[in-house]
Each structure stands twice: as C-alpha cells, then as structure tokens.
C-alpha cells in the first residue's frame, strides 16, 4: 500500500486574518483551481466559512475532461491556524489535506500537506508515477500563482 505526500509552502504578504478569511471560505476554491479542472460546487448554497463536519461536494474534470464527483468533509478547524479536508467520495483511496497558516515577519507562511493514495493498487502506483504526482504539483503551482495575484508577491 503506497501512500504519497505533497508538501508546499508559500509566503504571503498579508495578515493572518486576511489569509484565513480567504482560505476558509469554500466559495474561493474556484479562484485557486485551474480552469481546466472544471471545478463546480454542487451542494447548493454553501456557508461563507467552513466548520468541522461540513460536507462539500463538487464536480471536477481532472483527466480527459471527464467530469467526476468529489465529496470532502472538513474534519478539523482551528480558526486562524489550520483546517483539514478529507475525501469521502472521489478518485483517491485516501485523501487528507491539511492547510496551515502561521505569522512570519512581513506576512504569513501558508503550508499544505496532501497525503494521498491512488486507487487500484499497483495500477495506482504506476498512475502516480506517470501523471498523478505531476498533475497535483501543477494544481498547486497554479494555486501559488493565483494566491500571488490576489495578495501580491512576498518580498525577497
């Protein structure tokens, strides 16, 4: 059973409150998801802020423009610090995504840790090697740029 992790960090020149307000609103997910994914929240009116136990369902088209359902649950929230979403229905055997922010000099450090296991055993491991890990990296690269457009570049 192969389990993989993707870790990303980004320094953001904004306050913790500004960054938390943005990342804790499910309505902002589409702003940081590549357009080719066709991301659409499907479970009707959604609250402005996430909370533990919140279920978010959406359609995404990550491969060959084929739409698929994905359902995540927000399992943990410490306001202003972190939240965790876990897949309940979707393409992965395991999906656990921790979003964490912490104040640093001049802004905020945002860290993401995605722990995942593709489905289908050995075929999933091959798929991860061939395209899944690169696709996830591409999604987070897009998000990095989108967050820079929203909050600005962190000074070097």
N, C-alpha and C positions, 0 to 999 in steps of 0.2 A: 504494500500500500504506500504509494508515493504521495507525500504532501509537500507542497511548494509554498514559498513566501516571496512576496514582492514588497520591498520597503522603499518608501520615497520620503523625501523631506523638501520643504520649501520655506524660505524666509520671506515674510510678507511685511511690507512697511505700513502696518495698520495696527490699531489697538486690538487687544484680545476680544473686547466687546463687539467691535465691527466684524471681525473674522468669525466669531461664534454666531452672531446674528445671521451671517450669510450661510455658513456651512450647516447650521442646524435647521434650516428651512428646506423641506423637501422640494418646494417649488423652484429652488435654484439648481437642482440636479441637472436639468436640461441645459443650463448655461455652461456647465463644465463637462458635458458629454459630447463627444464628436458627433456632428450631424449625421454622418453615415450610419450611425447606430440606430437611428430612427426612434429615439427614446421618447416614450409617452407614458405618463402615469395614468393608470386605468381604473383606479378605485375611487372615482368621483371626487367630490370636494375633499381636499386634504387640509389638515390644520397647518397653521403658519409655522409651528415649532414641533419638532419631534419629541417623543416621550417614550419611556420604556414600555414595550408591549405593542407599540404602533406597528401596523402592517401596511406596507406599501407594495402595491402590485403595479407592474408596468410591462410594456411590450418593448423589446429591443430586437434589432436585426444585426447581430454581430457577424454572422457568416453568410455569405452569398445573398445578402438582402432578404433572408428568410426570417419572418417575424417569430419570436418565441415569447412565451410568458415567463416572467420572473417575479417572484414574491420574496420580499425580505421583511424581517422583523427587526425593529430597533430593540436590542436586548439590554443595553446598558446606556445610561446617560448620566454624566456628571457635568451639569451646566457650566459652560465656560472652560471646560477642560478636555472632555472626550465623549465620544459615543461609539457604539458598536452596532453594525448591522450584520445579520446572518441570513443567508439564503434559506428559505423554506421550500420554495419550488423554483426550479430553474436548471441551468445547464451543468452545474457542478455537483459532484458528490458531497463536497464540503466547500463552503464559502463563509469566511469570517473576516470582517473588515473593520479594523479599529482606526478611528480618526482622532487625532490628539493635537491640541494646540497648547503652547506654553509661551509665556512672555520672554522676550530676549531684548537686548539693547537695540532700540530702533524699530521694534515691531514684535512679530510673532513667529515662532517656528511651528510649522504645521507638519505633522508626521502621519503617514499612513502605513499600516501593516496589513497586507492582504494575505491571509493563509487560505490556501485552496487545494482541492484535489479534483482533478478532472474525473469524469465518469469512465466506465468501461476498462478498468484495469490497465493492462499493458497497452491497449489501443489509446487510452487516455494519456499515458506517459509519452507515447510516440507523438500524439497530437500536441501535447505541451511542448515538446522539443521542437516540432515543426512550425507551430504557429501560435498556440495559446499564450505562451510567455511573452512573445513579441507583440501580440495584439494587446495584452494587458499593459505592457510598457508603453505602447503607442497611445492608449487611452489616457494614461497618467501623464505622458508628455503633453498631450492636448490640454489636459486639465491644468498643468503647470502654466502653460501659455495663457489660458483663459483667466486664471487667477491673477496673473501679471497684468492682463488688460483691465481687469476690474479694480485691482488695488495698487498697481504700479510695480515697478521693479525695485527690489531691495538694493540699496547702495552697496557697492563692493568695498 
